[in-house]
Each structure stands twice: as structure tokens, then as C-alpha cells.
Amino acid sequence: MKAIEVDFPFEQLDAIADIESKRKETNRPIYHIHKWWARRLGSVFRAIVLGVTLDEDKDIWAEYYKTHDFENTKILDPFMGSGTTIGECAKLGIKPIGCDTNPISTFMVSQALTRIDKSALLDTFYNIEFDVKDKIQSYYKTIDPVSQETCNVLYYFWVKMFTTPNGETIPLFKRYVFSKSVYPQKHPQAQIICPSCWTVNTGVYNALRFKCHQCHKTFNPQKGTVTDQVVISRTGKRYKIKEQIQKSGTLPNHRLYAIMALDSNGKRTYLTPTDFDHQLFAKAQQDFQTQDLLIPTLKLNYGYSTKPAMGYGYLYWHQFFNERQLLCLSILLKRLLQIPDPNIKEHFLCLFSSVLSFNNGFCMFKGENTGAVRNSFYHSILNFEKTPLENCIWGNKIGSGTFASFFKSKLLNAQEYLDAPFEIRAESQNRKPSQKAFCNAKLDIQVVNSYNEFAKNPKKALILNGNSAQLPLPDQSVDAIVTDPPYFDVFHYSQLSDFFYAWLQPALKDSLPYFNKENCSDPGEVQDEEPTKFAHQLTQVFLEGYRVLKDNGLMVFSFHHVRFDAWLAIYQAIVEAQFLIVASYPVKSEATVNKPRITSKEMTSIDAILVCKKNRQPKLDHHSPTEIWAQADNKYKQYCNRFANIGRVLSKGDKYVILTSQILVQASLANLDTSQVLELLEKVQDFDFSQPEPVKQKKSHLIEKKPPKPDKKQIRLPF
């Protein structure tokens, strides 16, 4: 028996997981060199990996900050994603195996683990900078109205223009306050565009009445021309935006209405665009037409994640970029392809791809006093952006989401983490990191794609691209499986990752075989809106996991969902693959500030960790639904109490995840069929999660708890 079958220290993990979730790219940089969806927390997965490796007599938390080298252990992640399992295994000396159908996943994980000499990286960057920086930045200039000198542009502010059947052109402004602080009560100053003369004004973010300092028109800055998906004309007539765009058969035009630049003193300033700015963009459009460029030609793959954009006429990935962006991205890409060293070239191509999501027409402005650019995948679907923000692709001395800034924050930070991988410690009271714990060996592991090479040599990671239902692995060759399956119904990663694939495929198809297919979609991907199809696809992967897993090994994975049919599909896949759920634990999920979570009726910040082993037990005596419910409810209350003791307030969604996962454990131990489980899951749907929280006990210092000072008056007993 392994330690995770006995218990799991989710209380102790809660604080450090919370810290990591807020700054994941800083605390686990190797998983953030490129965009991916639903990255799981490295701190949680480190504990899981320890739990499936340590014997039952070991305490997972007591071993958490120790240095380990489980060199004879192999762990598989069949849904590799961003590579969290792979990295955490490598830090513990485990030989990891990762597989994913998605080429972007395979590429980014391979790059995350590839060690590149830092001096070679810097030399290459400086050579690229020398060759293309000035050329790219020449398209991002404006005139400082004070000094009358050219200065660098940080961001261009655009608005989509809607044309009515009568020929009236309307800018799609929800409001005319286009820039304000993310802390507006502390910093009330805001930028306001005049709807009459299009002059940029400075005012107060919540003003209801404002007078333009240029044309003196008075208007309400909070009331624009758009309400939801409807635009209102000057006469008050309402038009559905999507409907009218579909009738026109063309994408909407854009108008440049504001600029944020660095003035001659290097300070940010907002400017009203002039003829210089419009002519510079026209020059970029002309150069785009006359130069030989590398432009993606891939079509969007229709599905849940792409249909919002396709409904507005975006059918090709290159349509997400304006001509200046396509021109400058092509200039940069052509230079990267000239890098002679293939490993360094792939590393910079990964960086280039990461930059794409912050430099396209679906980005928007987040506001002052924060990272300015909200990337195009903020919503996890491709929402039609009415007021897109154009970033400077190369970048300036300040700014975010650029090639230069990402080189430092992503590539260099990842290499530094490989040299000195650390864990974070937390103080239990304020959840702020007190220090880094350098308890891991140097991450020096080589990526291979052959099992023979992987098995015969130490310090190897086997990274595969393909269907995890057909793994090139021998029977009973892995000690454990640790993974995070796809979300079940809505977020189709393959549809979204085509955004990157469209650019990378022409550049990598000759060197990486898995970039030779049409797009990122794969017949074997476990992603479907139909529960029965999802369960069937997941079952095939679990069955293959059963084959390659040693008889005494565990399969552990994280899951959460608000739909009971998703949980039923998970249960069905586990049972049909001949696994048994022996335990489940609630843990802190990734950041709860994600857009889908904020808009959820019951925001969830908890994942269930399901612990499974091969089902070799005889069928148990029949347990009544009442008995199973009582057992699950008892464990549910225990876990809620444990969270209450550390001050964690659980939402209804969190409680739903905890109770539902315990239902699955007890049902599995009793060998219930899916119809019986369905009745129990339907009962959970009707459960009153609004009942009062358990009475909180005195908060204990679970993290780095100091022993109490001995009481001099205390009498010590001899036993």
C-alpha cells in the first residue's frame, strides 16, 4: 500500500497551492513557457507523486521538502498537457513518461525540459535583436507632441466599426472610458475618448457627465453604442452585430482611436492619433502586400471553442492579425528560422509561438497598474473583441507580452529553474511565501522518443505524441499513472491550439514528424460533449493504463465538474477499465480568477484527487444506497471540517466536488453499476450545500508549525 491510500495532506498544501496559483509563472516557470489550458498546480502534483511512490508508513508532508531520488521508478502521464506531472517527477528523480495527442503539448513539454546554455541563448537573442529589432520597431513609432520627436509606441487602441444597412458607421464602444486603473478607487484618473471629435481626454473613471476639452461636447462616458451583442444607431434603432456582419459577408473595419507611447522622458503618455500614425499603418499595409512573408493559411476547425469567432466571419487564423502584425511577425519568424543550432532554434520558435496570443486582434487592454495586455485566450474561447489592443511585437523597456519581455520572463527563467528547481514555503497565517526551498537536485534530464533508449539510460524523459490508448510501452512497465484528464465537454484544446499550430507547422514539419498532420485534432483525443462518447474514449486510455501499469501500481488523477453526468462518465470509464477507486481527496485547484469560474453559478476552487488501483477484490456484499450515502457524507463532513480548521471557506461548488467524489469512492468499493450510481449523483444535485459551515476549531499552524515551549509547571509522566 502507498502513502496516498492512507491520507493526503491537503490542509498543509492549501496555503502553498494558493500562493502558486496566483503567480504560477514565477513559482513553476517551466510549465509556463507557452500557453496551455488548465495547468495543474505543481505543488499539488509533487505531493501526489510522492504519495504514489512512498510506502504507507511514510508521511507525505514530512517528506515534501526533502530531496529524493527515486531513480528506479517510472510514472506515466497519458494526458501530458503542460507537463506538470513530467516536471514534478523529474525533480524527484523519477523517470517520467508523457504522451499527448496535441503537437503543441508535446513541443512545449520537450522545450520546457531541454537545457540550453544560457550564454548561447543570450548570444542568439542579441544577434536576433541586432538584425530585426529596429526594423520591427520602425512600424511602432509616433510623434511626441511636446518635443516633436519620434518616440516608441507601447500600444495601439482600436475599435471595430459597424455599418448599418443604411450606411451609418458606428464604433463598437461599450463605454467611452477606455483606460482606467485596476484599482480605480485608489487611482481614479482615467482616459476617455470623445465620441464626437475622437480626442483622448483625461477624466475620472466613474464620471456620468463629461465635457471634451477639444470640441466641448458633453456626454456620458459610461454609455457607449453597444449593449451586449446589440449596437444602437444615432436614431435609436437596434441591430444585432453578428447578424449584420454575417449578412455583409466581410469582417468589420477597425479605427485607431488612441495610442499609449513612451515620451521623450521615457514616461507613459496617451495620445490622440495623427496623420503620422495613420500613414505609418498605411505603410505597413503596403509593405505587407509587396514583401514575401510567412503567413499561416490554416482554417479554423469548427467547434465549441471556435464557433464564437467563426460566427463573426473569422474563418482563417491569419484573420486574427492586422497587416502590421502579420508583417512584423513574419519578419521575426524568418529570422528565427536562420538560427543554425536546431535546439536553440526550436527554443526560440517556442518563444515566438508564446508571443502570438498577446499580439493579435483578439487581445484587449486590462487597465493601468497591471500587465496591460489581456491575451486572446483569457475566456478559453475566442470571443469577438470589439476594442482590440495592438501590442508592440518586439517590445520596449517596459510593457508585457512581447518577444523581448518573454525572452527574459519565460525562456531565461525556465533555464534558471532547471538549474535550481525550488519549492515554496508559506506561513500559515498570511499565506505569503517566506522563502524558497531548494530541496531538489539540478534538473538535468534528456528528452527522448524511444522506449528502448528511455529504459536503458538514466536521466531520461520519454515524451510521446499520439493516442494514449495505444502506447509503445511493454506490459506492466510503469509504477504509477498520475494525470489530469480533459475537462469533458466544452474546452476543446485542439481547436484552440490550432492558433499556434498554424504558425509552427510550416516551420517544424521537416524536423518534428508530429507537425506533419493537418491540424491539432486527433481521432483519439478524449474530448466530447456527449457523456457516452467521452466515457468511451476515456475508457480506452484507462484500459491501456491498466495494461502498462504494474499490478501493485496506482492510477491517480484530478477532476472536477458541475455536471453529474460528467462524474458518471468518469465512474463508467474507471469501472470498465477494471479499476477500483480506493480514495479521493479535495485539493486547491488552479487560480479561481479564471473567467469561466467567475461566471459560474457556483464558483469552484477545489479539485478531487481520485486514487485508483487494479480491481482484484471479490464482489462485496450489497450495500444499500442509504449506507453508501452515509459513508460518503461522513467523509465529506470530515474533509469540510479539516478545511474549516485552516480557515478555508468552501463554496457550494467546492462542497459539491467533495461530496460527489466521495460518492464515487464508496460506490466503487461496493461495485455498484452506473445506474445505481446515477441515482446517488442525482441525490447530490438536490443536496442542500447552503447548510452552515462546521464549527471552526482553533486554527492550527499546519505549515512550518513550531513546537510549543515546554511548560515548566507541567508534570511529565514516565509513559
C-alpha positions, 0 to 999 in steps of 0.5 A, spaced: 500 500 500 502 507 498 502 513 502 496 516 498 491 510 500 492 512 507 491 520 507 493 526 503 495 532 506 491 537 503 490 542 509 498 543 509 498 544 501 492 549 501 496 555 503 502 553 498 497 551 492 494 558 493 500 562 493 502 558 486 496 559 483 496 566 483 503 567 480 504 560 477 509 563 472 514 565 477 513 559 482 513 553 476 516 557 470 517 551 466 510 549 465 509 556 463 513 557 457 507 557 452 500 557 453 496 551 455 489 550 458 488 548 465 495 547 468 495 543 474 498 546 480 505 543 481 505 543 488 499 539 488 502 534 483 509 533 487 505 531 493 501 526 489 507 523 486 510 522 492 504 519 495 504 514 489 511 512 490 512 512 498 510 506 502 504 507 507 508 508 513 511 514 510 508 521 511 507 525 505 508 532 508 514 530 512 517 528 506 515 534 501 521 538 502 526 533 502 530 531 496 529 524 493 531 520 488 527 515 486 531 513 480 528 506 479 521 508 478 517 510 472 510 514 472 506 515 466 502 521 464 497 519 458 494 526 458 501 530 458 498 537 457 503 542 460 507 537 463 506 538 470 506 531 472 513 530 467 516 536 471 514 534 478 517 527 477 523 529 474 525 533 480 524 527 484 528 523 480 523 519 477 523 517 470 517 520 467 513 518 461 508 523 457 504 522 451 499 527 448 495 527 442 496 535 441 503 537 437 503 543 441 503 539 448 508 535 446 513 541 443 512 545 449 513 539 454 520 537 450 522 545 450 520 546 457 525 540 459 531 541 454 537 545 457 540 550 453 546 554 455 544 560 457 550 564 454 548 561 447 541 563 448 543 570 450 548 570 444 542 568 439 537 573 442 542 579 441 544 577 434 536 576 433 535 583 436 541 586 432 538 584 425 530 585 426 529 589 432 529 596 429 526 594 423 520 591 427 520 597 431 520 602 425 512 600 424 511 602 432 513 609 432 509 616 433 510 623 434 511 626 441 507 632 441 511 636 446 518 635 443 516 633 436 520 627 436 519 620 434 518 616 440 516 608 441 509 606 441 507 601 447 500 600 444 495 601 439 487 602 441 482 600 436 475 599 435 471 595 430 466 599 426 459 597 424 455 599 418 448 599 418 444 597 412 443 604 411 450 606 411 451 609 418 458 607 421 458 606 428 464 604 433 463 598 437 464 602 444 461 599 450 463 605 454 467 611 452 472 610 458 477 606 455 483 606 460 482 606 467 486 603 473 485 596 476 484 599 482 480 605 480 478 607 487 485 608 489 487 611 482 481 614 479 484 618 473 482 615 467 482 616 459 476 617 455 475 618 448 470 623 445 465 620 441 464 626 437 471 629 435 475 622 437 480 626 442 483 622 448 481 626 454 483 625 461 477 624 466 475 620 472 473 613 471 466 613 474 464 620 471 456 620 468 457 627 465 463 629 461 465 635 457 471 634 451 476 639 452 477 639 444 470 640 441 466 641 448 461 636 447 458 633 453 456 626 454 456 620 458 462 616 458 459 610 461 454 609 455 457 607 449 453 604 442 453 597 444 449 593 449 451 586 449 451 583 442 446 589 440 449 596 437 444 602 437 444 607 431 444 615 432 436 614 431 435 609 436 434 603 432 437 596 434 441 591 430 444 585 432 452 585 430 453 578 428 447 578 424 449 584 420 456 582 419 454 575 417 449 578 412 455 583 409 459 577 408 466 581 410 469 582 417 468 589 420 473 595 419 477 597 425 479 605 427 485 607 431 482 611 436 488 612 441 495 610 442 499 609 449 507 611 447 513 612 451 515 620 451 521 623 450 522 622 458 521 615 457 514 616 461 507 613 459 503 618 455 496 617 451 495 620 445 490 622 440 492 619 433 495 623 427 496 623 420 503 620 422 500 614 425 495 613 420 500 613 414 505 609 418 499 603 418 498 605 411 505 603 410 505 597 413 499 595 409 503 596 403 509 593 405 505 587 407 502 586 400 509 587 396 514 583 401 514 575 401 512 573 408 510 567 412 503 567 413 499 561 416 493 559 411 490 554 416 482 554 417 479 554 423 476 547 425 469 548 427 467 547 434 465 549 441 471 553 442 471 556 435 464 557 433 464 564 437 469 567 432 467 563 426 460 566 427 463 573 426 466 571 419 473 569 422 474 563 418 482 563 417 487 564 423 491 569 419 484 573 420 486 574 427 492 579 425 492 586 422 497 587 416 502 590 421 502 584 425 502 579 420 508 583 417 512 584 423 511 577 425 513 574 419 519 578 419 521 575 426 519 568 424 524 568 418 529 570 422 528 565 427 528 560 422 536 562 420 538 560 427 543 554 425 543 550 432 536 546 431 535 546 439 536 553 440 532 554 434 526 550 436 527 554 443 526 560 440 520 558 435 517 556 442 518 563 444 515 566 438 509 561 438 508 564 446 508 571 443 502 570 438 496 570 443 498 577 446 499 580 439 493 579 435 486 582 434 483 578 439 487 581 445 484 587 449 487 592 454 486 590 462 487 597 465 493 601 468 497 598 474 497 591 471 500 587 465 496 591 460 495 586 455 489 581 456 491 575 451 486 572 446 485 566 450 483 569 457 475 566 456 478 559 453 474 561 447 475 566 442 470 571 443 469 577 438 473 583 441 470 589 439 476 594 442 482 590 440 489 592 443 495 592 438 501 590 442 508 592 440 511 585 437 518 586 439 517 590 445 520 596 449 523 597 456 517 596 459 510 593 457 508 585 457 507 580 452 512 581 447 518 577 444 523 581 448 519 581 455 518 573 454 525 572 452 527 574 459 520 572 463 519 565 460 525 562 456 531 565 461 527 563 467 525 556 465 533 555 464 534 558 471 529 553 474 532 547 471 538 549 474 535 550 481 528 547 481 525 550 488 519 549 492 515 554 496 514 555 503 508 559 506 506 561 513 500 559 515 497 565 517 498 570 511 499 565 506 505 569 503 511 565 501 517 566 506 522 563 502 524 558 497 526 551 498 531 548 494 530 541 496 531 538 489 537 536 485 539 540 478 534 538 473 538 535 468 534 530 464 534 528 456 528 528 452 527 522 448 522 518 443 524 511 444 522 506 449 528 502 448 533 508 449 528 511 455 529 504 459 536 503 458 539 510 460 538 514 466 536 521 466 531 520 461 524 523 459 520 519 454 515 524 451 510 521 446 505 524 441 499 520 439 493 516 442 494 514 449 490 508 448 495 505 444 502 506 447 509 503 445 510 501 452 511 493 454 506 490 459 506 492 466 512 497 465 510 503 469 509 504 477 504 509 477 499 513 472 498 520 475 494 525 470 489 530 469 484 528 464 480 533 459 475 537 462 469 533 458 465 537 454 466 544 452 474 546 452 476 543 446 484 544 446 485 542 439 481 547 436 484 552 440 491 550 439 490 550 432 492 558 433 499 556 434 499 550 430 498 554 424 504 558 425 509 552 427 507 547 422 510 550 416 516 551 420 517 544 424 514 539 419 521 537 416 524 536 423 518 534 428 514 528 424 508 530 429 507 537 425 506 533 419 498 532 420 493 537 418 491 540 424 491 539 432 485 534 432 486 527 433 481 521 432 483 519 439 483 525 443 478 524 449 474 530 448 466 530 447 460 533 449 456 527 449 457 523 456 457 516 452 462 518 447 467 521 452 466 515 457 468 511 451 474 514 449 476 515 456 475 508 457 480 506 452 486 510 455 484 507 462 484 500 459 491 501 456 493 504 463 491 498 466 495 494 461 502 498 462 501 499 469 504 494 474 499 490 478 501 493 485 501 500 481 496 506 482 492 510 477 491 517 480 488 523 477 484 530 478 477 532 476 472 536 477 465 538 474 458 541 475 455 536 471 453 529 474 453 526 468 460 528 467 462 524 474 458 518 471 462 518 465 468 518 469 465 512 474 463 508 467 470 509 464 474 507 471 469 501 472 470 498 465 477 499 465 477 494 471 479 499 476 477 500 483 477 507 486 480 506 493 480 514 495 479 521 493 481 527 496 479 535 495 485 539 493 486 547 491 485 547 484 488 552 479 487 560 480 479 561 481 480 568 477 479 564 471 473 567 467 469 561 466 469 560 474 467 567 475 461 566 471 459 560 474 453 559 478 457 556 483 464 558 483 469 552 484 476 552 487 477 545 489 479 539 485 478 531 487 484 527 487 481 520 485 486 514 487 485 508 483 488 501 483 487 494 479 480 491 481 482 484 484 477 484 490 471 479 490 464 482 489 462 485 496 456 484 499 450 489 497 450 495 500 444 499 500 444 506 497 442 509 504 449 506 507 453 508 501 450 515 502 452 515 509 459 513 508 460 518 503 457 524 507 461 522 513 467 523 509 465 529 506 463 532 513 470 530 515 474 533 509 469 540 510 471 540 517 479 539 516 478 545 511 474 549 516 480 548 521 485 552 516 480 557 515 478 555 508 471 557 506 468 552 501 463 554 496 457 550 494 461 548 488 467 546 492 462 542 497 459 539 491 466 536 488 467 533 495 461 530 496 460 527 489 467 524 489 466 521 495 460 518 492 464 515 487 469 512 492 464 508 496 460 506 490 466 503 487 468 499 493 461 496 493 461 495 485 455 498 484 453 499 476 452 506 473 445 506 474 445 505 481 450 510 481 446 515 477 441 515 482 446 517 488 449 523 483 442 525 482 441 525 490 447 530 490 444 535 485 438 536 490 443 536 496 442 542 500 450 545 500 447 552 503 447 548 510 452 552 515 459 551 515 462 546 521 464 549 527 471 552 526 476 549 531 482 553 533 486 554 527 492 550 527 499 552 524 499 546 519 505 549 515 512 550 518 508 549 525 513 550 531 513 546 537 510 549 543 515 551 549 515 546 554 511 548 560 515 548 566 509 547 571 507 541 567 508 534 570 511 529 565 509 522 566 514 516 565 509 513 559 
